[in-house]
Amino acid sequence: MDIIPLNIGAKAQVVIPKRARKAIGLVEGKPATLLVQEGIGILLGDPVKYGQKLRGLGKEIWKKAGGGEKHLHQERKSWDES
């Protein structure tokens, strides 16, 4: 983990250093997300890239459960029984 100091300007604007922008994947004109909780902020780059990185995550779990179709069938069956 890198700790990169930032300066806050008069209008609460923040200049993010080049190495931080590169590490996070921030690109001018692209969206970014700031997560804030209990005084802590985490800046995330382009959310599309995060979606791409998360794609397929948990694939092995679904295989162990018998696949998505089996799970969906079981859920629908439980709705009919209630």
ChimeraX attribute file (.defattr): number of C-alpha atoms within 10 A of each C-alpha:
attribute: neighborCount
match mode: 1-to-1
recipient: residues
	/A:1	3
	/A:2	6
	/A:3	6
	/A:4	9
	/A:5	8
	/A:6	11
	/A:7	11
	/A:8	10
	/A:9	9
	/A:10	7
	/A:11	6
	/A:12	8
	/A:13	9
	/A:14	11
	/A:15	11
	/A:16	15
	/A:17	12
	/A:18	10
	/A:19	10
	/A:20	15
	/A:21	14
	/A:22	12
	/A:23	10
	/A:24	14
	/A:25	15
	/A:26	18
	/A:27	12
	/A:28	8
	/A:29	6
	/A:30	11
	/A:31	12
	/A:32	17
	/A:33	11
	/A:34	11
	/A:35	10
	/A:36	10
	/A:37	8
	/A:38	5
	/A:39	5
	/A:40	8
	/A:41	10
	/A:42	9
	/A:43	11
	/A:44	16
	/A:45	19
	/A:46	15
	/A:47	13
	/A:48	12
	/A:49	12
	/A:50	11
	/A:51	10
	/A:52	10
	/A:53	10
	/A:54	10
	/A:55	10
	/A:56	9
	/A:57	10
	/A:58	9
	/A:59	11
	/A:60	11
	/A:61	11
	/A:62	14
	/A:63	10
	/A:64	8
	/A:65	11
	/A:66	11
	/A:67	13
	/A:68	13
	/A:69	11
	/A:70	11
	/A:71	13
	/A:72	11
	/A:73	11
	/A:74	12
	/A:75	12
	/A:76	10
	/A:77	11
	/A:78	10
	/A:79	9
	/A:80	8
	/A:81	7
	/A:82	5
